[in-house]
Amino acid sequence: MRVVITGGAGFIGSNLADRLLGEGMEVVAIDDLSNGDQRNLQGLDAELVVGSILDPALLDATVAGADCIVHFAARGSVPKSVADPVATHERNNTGTLMVLEAARRAGNLHTVVASSSSVYGAVPDLPKHEDLATRPMSPYGVSKLATEWYALAYQHSYGLPSLVFRFFNVYGPRQPAGHAYAAVIPAWIAAALAGDPVVVYGDGMQSRDFTYVDSVTAVVSEAITRRLVDPIPVNLAFGGGSTLLDLAAKLEEIVGSPIALQHAEPRKGDIRHSSADPSRLLRLFPQVAPIGLDEGLARTVAWWRRR
Ligand SMILES: NC(=O)c1ccc[n+]([C@@H]2O[C@H](COP(=O)([O-])OP(=O)(O)OC[C@H]3O[C@@H](n4cnc5c(N)ncnc54)[C@H](O)[C@@H]3O)[C@@H](O)[C@H]2O)c1
């Protein structure tokens, strides 16, 4: 199988490329390197097309001969979207339409799309299941809601075989730290290994359903192989959130030295609690065996130490 991964030089995309190549598939990554890094694909036998999903001719050339598109390219991050919502809209919404149009022109390629738990936003129910309403609290959340429903509307309107996953907080090797918008786990591991304090926005009692990247790529890979299609989005997380204070305690144990917490103002658009109801995922993927937080953190810290 030949699989095109948009955003393939990014964190999750490059981990997926690694897995698919290991399973004998051909991988073509298209990435404008706005947030990705060619080094994520170093040593992998993936083809990298450097350019934007906003370029239809480049997309046509990239998807020619492909069996499947995995659409991960996006402007991630809630705070980035609060700072510049138009830039988020352009990449995430116009960009998604461009990818779906390319999939359609190529003869309705199977298309797997990344959405986000941020679509649940202000809905208070926990855990989040797919039948709940969506009330995004940030431009990023709105952009992912449109992303997922464009992909699903293409099923109804054009017969495009699509599958949407709602990722919760994914973490693991290749996720960058060292910039203002870094996700909490890499930011904290980098700080802890340098002996610096970690920044906690708010009281640290907010919780997240942290999902190790290999658990995500295992499911996506199976979805590609089985050419799975579904008319509604599927949560891709396994339930049971951890608070940020729990996370700090676990990291302290793995790193083996005390971690100082530095509290800062809560961030706009941040959700208080987020945890997935995985029932639908487990019905569709009964064989999947997720990697737990202790093991995933240990593997991620080991990767940071090797770097
Ligand atoms: N990491 C998470 O916890 C998480 C959670 C929910 C949803 N998601 C979604 O999963 C997907 C992958 O996220 P990630 O964490 O790997 O982020 P990432 O930023 O590492 O990957 C996205 C990639 O898309 C590329 N990109 C952005 N705009 C582009 C454009 N116009 N053309 C081509 N490439 C472009 C970036 O350079 C980057 O490499 C995204 O759609 C994101 O919204 C991620």
The ligand as a Tripos MOL2 file, in Angstrom:
@<TRIPOS>MOLECULE
LIG
   44    48     1     0     0
SMALL
NO_CHARGES

@<TRIPOS>ATOM
      1 N1         -0.6650   16.1630   19.4520 N.am      1 LIG1
      2 C1         -1.8730   16.0920   19.9980 C.2       1 LIG1
      3 O1         -2.0230   15.9050   21.1990 O.2       1 LIG1
      4 C2         -3.1110   16.2570   19.1480 C.ar      1 LIG1
      5 C3         -4.3590   16.2560   19.7920 C.ar      1 LIG1
      6 C4         -5.5150   16.4030   19.0280 C.ar      1 LIG1
      7 C5         -5.4190   16.5130   17.6560 C.ar      1 LIG1
      8 N2         -4.2070   16.5280   17.0570 N.ar      1 LIG1
      9 C6         -4.1620   16.6590   15.5950 C.3       1 LIG1
     10 O2         -3.2900   15.6730   15.0780 O.3       1 LIG1
     11 C7         -2.6260   16.1600   13.9220 C.3       1 LIG1
     12 C8         -1.1200   16.0040   14.0780 C.3       1 LIG1
     13 O3         -0.7070   16.7360   15.2240 O.3       1 LIG1
     14 P1          0.8080   16.7780   15.7220 P.3       1 LIG1
     15 O4          0.7670   16.8440   17.1920 O.co2     1 LIG1
     16 O5          1.6090   15.7380   15.0460 O.co2     1 LIG1
     17 O6          1.2220   18.2360   15.2280 O.3       1 LIG1
     18 P2          2.4720   18.7280   14.3620 P.3       1 LIG1
     19 O7          2.4240   20.2050   14.3410 O.co2     1 LIG1
     20 O8          3.7260   18.0700   14.8480 O.co2     1 LIG1
     21 O9          2.1140   18.1430   12.9260 O.3       1 LIG1
     22 C9          1.3750   18.8580   11.9840 C.3       1 LIG1
     23 C10         2.2460   19.0170   10.7520 C.3       1 LIG1
     24 O10         1.5010   19.7070    9.7430 O.3       1 LIG1
     25 C11         2.4120   20.5330    9.0380 C.3       1 LIG1
     26 N3          1.6430   21.5710    8.3540 N.ar      1 LIG1
     27 C12         0.9570   22.6140    8.8980 C.ar      1 LIG1
     28 N4          0.3780   23.3440    7.9400 N.ar      1 LIG1
     29 C13         0.6810   22.7420    6.7570 C.ar      1 LIG1
     30 C14         0.3710   23.0260    5.4070 C.ar      1 LIG1
     31 N5         -0.3670   24.0820    5.0690 N.pl3     1 LIG1
     32 N6          0.8590   22.2010    4.4620 N.ar      1 LIG1
     33 C15         1.6090   21.1170    4.7840 C.ar      1 LIG1
     34 N7          1.9400   20.7920    6.0500 N.ar      1 LIG1
     35 C16         1.4830   21.6160    7.0160 C.ar      1 LIG1
     36 C17         3.3550   21.0800   10.0970 C.3       1 LIG1
     37 O11         4.5830   21.5200    9.5780 O.3       1 LIG1
     38 C18         3.5080   19.8440   11.0050 C.3       1 LIG1
     39 O12         4.6290   19.0620   10.6280 O.3       1 LIG1
     40 C19        -3.0930   17.6050   13.7520 C.3       1 LIG1
     41 O13        -4.1630   17.6080   12.8290 O.3       1 LIG1
     42 C20        -3.6010   17.9860   15.1270 C.3       1 LIG1
     43 O14        -4.5970   18.9820   15.0580 O.3       1 LIG1
     44 C21        -3.0450   16.4020   17.7700 C.ar      1 LIG1
@<TRIPOS>BOND
     1     1     2 1
     2     2     3 2
     3     2     4 1
     4     4     5 ar
     5     4    44 ar
     6     5     6 ar
     7     6     7 ar
     8     7     8 ar
     9     8     9 1
    10     8    44 ar
    11     9    10 1
    12     9    42 1
    13    10    11 1
    14    11    12 1
    15    11    40 1
    16    12    13 1
    17    13    14 1
    18    14    15 2
    19    14    16 1
    20    14    17 1
    21    17    18 1
    22    18    19 2
    23    18    20 1
    24    18    21 1
    25    21    22 1
    26    22    23 1
    27    23    24 1
    28    23    38 1
    29    24    25 1
    30    25    26 1
    31    25    36 1
    32    26    27 ar
    33    26    35 ar
    34    27    28 ar
    35    28    29 ar
    36    29    30 ar
    37    29    35 ar
    38    30    31 1
    39    30    32 ar
    40    32    33 ar
    41    33    34 ar
    42    34    35 ar
    43    36    37 1
    44    36    38 1
    45    38    39 1
    46    40    41 1
    47    40    42 1
    48    42    43 1
@<TRIPOS>SUBSTRUCTURE
     1 LIG1         1 GROUP 0 **** ****
